[in-house]
Amino acid sequence: MNGFGGVIKFTQKPGFCKRLLTIEWSLKSIISGEIFRFQYVSLPRQLDTKHFVTMKRSYKTLYFSTILFLGIVSNTIAQPAIQWEETNHNFGEVIEGDQAVHEFSFTNSGDQPLVISRVQASCGCTTPFWTREPVMPGEKGVIKASYNSKGRPGNFRKSITVTSNAATPTSAVFIQGVVVKRPPTAEEIAASSKLVVEQATVKTGKIEKGQTVPVAFEISNEGKAALAFSNVRSNCNCVFFDPEFDRSVGSGEAHTLKLMYTPSQTGNWVEVVTLYTNDVSNREMKITISAEVVENLSEEGMGSRRGF
């Protein structure tokens, strides 16, 4: 056990045996081997029997006080310590709706019982469990982290803060990963709508910057359920549904997908457009619009006629 060992020594100076009594005691650190020395000096007025008895009692009190001091120092230095096998765990991909669970193991590398008093997660989506009994020196314990991925798509990184009676009272472990959508079952695919695009790229030719032009894609629904379009997005934020477009397509029906395209920059562009539907096997369909965008179509036409 880490602590101190003590030695008490009584001495009298030659020639002063009736006047001066010195008590020395030393503490030797078991950890470093360093010796600490202390001294108590008594200079009585008169060394009579009564005073000698008083001094004897004082020395006994000093002796037991020293023993008590040694015990306090020893108990202060002896402490538990928490040593983690790992402090970070990466789940990788987690299917949305699944419960991601991992156990962090630790060892009490100190020389006193280790008690975990509090475990706090950084969000309500993570539920911690831990070893609540005291962990003896050299023994192991666990902190279990459970992450609820339901309704939480995308990347995540969460911390779990552990409070204990160890020399370092707080420490933290981390979990991380990315939540991905659950793949549909065969039954869900069979009962779903199914979007089919005859030609995924449409060329508009030469158009003027800022001009809004209609873009049409021929589509069909080969699924059992009605096909529904919920949204359309593009990197340029310049492609939208035609207000007259019916966003619902019945089972087995063919339809024309009508979009509106308003380019804001000149140049040759290939705009990637994402269609969001209820087709469980392909909820995000990619199509492209290819266009040559010019500043002014009338000037382009005059340049052509002049032979430029």
ChimeraX attribute file (.defattr): number of C-alpha atoms within 10 A of each C-alpha:
attribute: neighborCount
match mode: 1-to-1
recipient: residues
	/A:1	13
	/A:2	17
	/A:3	19
	/A:4	24
	/A:5	17
	/A:6	16
	/A:7	12
	/A:8	16
	/A:9	10
	/A:10	12
	/A:11	12
	/A:12	15
	/A:13	11
	/A:14	8
	/A:15	8
	/A:16	10
	/A:17	11
	/A:18	15
	/A:19	14
	/A:20	17
	/A:21	17
	/A:22	14
	/A:23	17
	/A:24	14
	/A:25	16
	/A:26	17
	/A:27	19
	/A:28	16
	/A:29	16
	/A:30	14
	/A:31	11
	/A:32	10
	/A:33	11
	/A:34	10
	/A:35	13
	/A:36	12
	/A:37	12
	/A:38	10
	/A:39	12
	/A:40	12
	/A:41	12
	/A:42	12
	/A:43	12
	/A:44	14
	/A:45	10
	/A:46	11
	/A:47	15
	/A:48	11
	/A:49	9
	/A:50	10
	/A:51	13
	/A:52	13
	/A:53	12
	/A:54	12
	/A:55	16
	/A:56	12
	/A:57	12
	/A:58	11
	/A:59	15
	/A:60	12
	/A:61	11
	/A:62	15
	/A:63	15
	/A:64	11
	/A:65	12
	/A:66	18
	/A:67	14
	/A:68	12
	/A:69	14
	/A:70	17
	/A:71	14
	/A:72	13
	/A:73	14
	/A:74	18
	/A:75	15
	/A:76	11
	/A:77	15
	/A:78	15
	/A:79	21
	/A:80	25
	/A:81	23
	/A:82	25
	/A:83	16
	/A:84	19
	/A:85	10
	/A:86	12
	/A:87	16
	/A:88	16
	/A:89	15
	/A:90	13
	/A:91	15
	/A:92	12
	/A:93	15
	/A:94	22
	/A:95	17
	/A:96	20
	/A:97	16
	/A:98	13
	/A:99	13
	/A:100	20
	/A:101	15
	/A:102	16
	/A:103	16
	/A:104	19
	/A:105	16
	/A:106	20
	/A:107	20
	/A:108	24
	/A:109	20
	/A:110	21
	/A:111	16
	/A:112	20
	/A:113	19
	/A:114	27
	/A:115	19
	/A:116	21
	/A:117	15
	/A:118	12
	/A:119	18
	/A:120	16
	/A:121	18
	/A:122	13
	/A:123	11
	/A:124	10
	/A:125	14
	/A:126	21
	/A:127	17
	/A:128	19
	/A:129	13
	/A:130	18
	/A:131	14
	/A:132	14
	/A:133	12
	/A:134	15
	/A:135	20
	/A:136	18
	/A:137	18
	/A:138	15
	/A:139	14
	/A:140	17
	/A:141	21
	/A:142	16
	/A:143	19
	/A:144	16
	/A:145	22
	/A:146	16
	/A:147	21
	/A:148	17
	/A:149	21
	/A:150	14
	/A:151	10
	/A:152	15
	/A:153	15
	/A:154	14
	/A:155	13
	/A:156	15
	/A:157	13
	/A:158	17
	/A:159	18
	/A:160	22
	/A:161	15
	/A:162	18
	/A:163	17
	/A:164	18
	/A:165	17
	/A:166	21
	/A:167	14
	/A:168	12
	/A:169	14
	/A:170	15
	/A:171	16
	/A:172	15
	/A:173	18
	/A:174	18
	/A:175	22
	/A:176	19
	/A:177	17
	/A:178	18
	/A:179	23
	/A:180	17
	/A:181	15
	/A:182	11
	/A:183	12
	/A:184	13
	/A:185	10
	/A:186	10
	/A:187	8
	/A:188	13
	/A:189	17
	/A:190	15
	/A:191	13
	/A:192	21
	/A:193	26
	/A:194	25
	/A:195	26
	/A:196	15
	/A:197	18
	/A:198	10
	/A:199	11
	/A:200	15
	/A:201	17
	/A:202	15
	/A:203	12
	/A:204	16
	/A:205	11
	/A:206	15
	/A:207	19
	/A:208	21
	/A:209	18
	/A:210	17
	/A:211	13
	/A:212	15
	/A:213	14
	/A:214	14
	/A:215	19
	/A:216	14
	/A:217	17
	/A:218	14
	/A:219	18
	/A:220	21
	/A:221	23
	/A:222	19
	/A:223	20
	/A:224	15
	/A:225	18
	/A:226	19
	/A:227	24
	/A:228	19
	/A:229	18
	/A:230	12
	/A:231	13
	/A:232	18
	/A:233	16
	/A:234	16
	/A:235	10
	/A:236	14
	/A:237	14
	/A:238	16
	/A:239	24
	/A:240	18
	/A:241	20
	/A:242	16
	/A:243	10
	/A:244	8
	/A:245	12
	/A:246	14
	/A:247	17
	/A:248	14
	/A:249	22
	/A:250	17
	/A:251	18
	/A:252	16
	/A:253	13
	/A:254	16
	/A:255	18
	/A:256	15
	/A:257	19
	/A:258	18
	/A:259	18
	/A:260	16
	/A:261	22
	/A:262	18
	/A:263	24
	/A:264	17
	/A:265	15
	/A:266	16
	/A:267	14
	/A:268	13
	/A:269	14
	/A:270	14
	/A:271	20
	/A:272	16
	/A:273	23
	/A:274	18
	/A:275	17
	/A:276	17
	/A:277	22
	/A:278	18
	/A:279	23
	/A:280	18
	/A:281	18
	/A:282	16
	/A:283	16
	/A:284	16
	/A:285	16
	/A:286	17
	/A:287	17
	/A:288	17
	/A:289	19
	/A:290	16
	/A:291	21
	/A:292	18
	/A:293	22
	/A:294	20
	/A:295	16
	/A:296	14
	/A:297	14
	/A:298	11
	/A:299	10
	/A:300	14
	/A:301	11
	/A:302	11
	/A:303	11
	/A:304	10
	/A:305	8
	/A:306	7
	/A:307	6
	/A:308	8
